[in-house]
Each structure stands twice: as structure tokens, then as C-alpha cells.
Amino acid sequence: MILRLVQDTAADAEAVQHLARLSFAPLPDPAPGAPGAREWDGPPSVYHPARTRHLVRTDPQGCWLAERDGQPVGTVLSLRREGLWVLALLAVRPEARGKGVGRLLLERAAAYGRGCLRGMLCAPPSPAAARCCRRAGFTLHPAMRLTGRVDRSGLVDPGDIPVHPGNATHRHLLDSVDRRLRGAAHGPDHELMLAHFEELLVADALAGSGYCYRDGGEVKLLAATSKRIAVRLLREALARVPDGVPARVEYLTAEQEWALDVGLEVGLSVETRGYLGLHGMRPPTPYLPDGGLL
């Protein structure tokens, strides 16, 4: 077996996506996000190869492929943002598990994050994932997810905090909110999200500021300087979910009860699903992470 860096090519991006689908498809109703995602069950997406190539460009030393006899058997994607290390994806073919592939890949990715004081990841609800994350030094925070059809009668909001569509001109606001909550900006990752998620919503008022990405029925990432702003953004994002499309909000820890309350008010169902893994930090709040970019 050899380990090599992922290259910025369509072939390598396809190989990473294929490995993730093989790795996570056997999981019973796996949680969306990374590492471990229900999103891999559907048709191949444009976003996942784009994310791989984006991370290869921004963090080439954090993205690795394991190959045996010329065939990919495992992959890891990781990134560094201003002292924060993020594990974006760790996937190993089912028949290659238990042979040290995942351990070696994680060691390479962790070496890339050496010197970072903080770390984040999202993990599926499996014993193997829990062991892997604990061995890597992460504290596991049990997470919940909200799913279902939005009951719009529960979306009554005074609207005293204006929310409007955002774009690339709001990067300073987005990075400022990120740094306040998680100690690091998403930086260039916003370019990827703006290009592939349906919309960015921004709130900027005397009461504070914040933002939220929505893609179809999914709330992909939400960050705000106060719970009041966060509640307003989440309500607005759920109100914009198209009729007939199920909503989904991921990785709510116990610190995000404001989001849990909003979801229950609009008729969504809640269940425990996976973990938010953190190193050197507490769960940022009010904050809902993106599973693949955190």
C-alpha cells in the first residue's frame, strides 16, 4: 500500500467521492456530514468533487489517498484555518478496514494539523468512528438532528431583525462572525459555499450579526453573535424551504437548544445522531456547523 497526496484532477476527485460512497453506504441510515454521510446514498453530486478539488488547492498537504495495487482503498481530507484544524472526510473501503488504512491516513492528516490549538470534526453514530475520534484526542459531543416537513403556521416572526440575501461582498462580516464563535474564519471556503449552496442569508443590525447557508431543505451552516439573531436566521431559512421538500438541520449539541426549540415549534422531529468532535475548544454557540467544512 502507498499513501500519496490527492491531486487537483477530476479522476482523483471522482476516486474520493467513490470511496466515500462505498464507505458510508453500508451504514444504517448514516448521519449527513463528514466523516460519514447519508448524502452519499443519493446520485453523485457536483458539490463533493468540487469540495475535494477546493481543499486540494487550499490545503494540498492535508488531503491523501491510500492505494493498493493501483486501486484507491482509503482517503482523508483535512484543512487548516487560522489555527483551527478540521477533519473534513475519512473514508475506507469496507474490505480494507481493520488493516491500519484509516489509522495511517488519520496520522497524515493530523500531522498537517500539527501546531493548531483547536480541532473540529463531525462523526457518524458508529463505535468505530467514536474510537477513532477519541484516539485522535477529540471530545465527543452527542449531536441531534431535526428532520421533517415545515409547519409554516409555526413560523410567525416579528421580523424586527432584517434578514436579506448575502453575497461575496459580505465576506468581512462572515469572517468576523466566524472568528468570534470558533476562533477562525472559514476564509476561502465561503467561495465554495456561495458557488454551490442555494442561498446565503445575512443579518446585520444593532442587535448583532450573523449568517446562514441554505441548500434545498438543508440548513448547511449558521453562525450568529447572539441567540436572538440565530433564531431569526433559522426561522427565515426554514421559511424558504420549498413546499414539499423535507427540512434538515444537523449537529445540534446541547448548547444549541435555541435551534431545537425552533425546530420543534415548526413540527420537525428530533433524534440523536452522531457526534460533534472538538479539540481544545467548547461547542461554539450559537452555531450550526457544516458537516464537511465545519
Secondary structure, DSSP 8 states (H G I E B T S, - for coil): -EEEE--SSHHHHHHHHHHHHHHHTTSSS--SSTTS-GGGGSS--SHHHHHHHHHHHH-GGGEEEEEETTEEEEEEEEEEETTEEEEEEEEE-GGGTTTTHHHHHHHHHHHHTTT-SEEEEEE-S-HHHHHHHHHTT-EEEEEEEEEE---GGG------S-EEE--GGGHHHHHHHHHHHHSS--TTHHHHHHHHSSEEEEEEETTEEEEEEEETTEEEEEEESSHHHHHHHHHHHHHTS-TT--EEEEEE-GGGHHHHHHHHHTT-EEEEEEEEEEESS---SSEE--TTT-
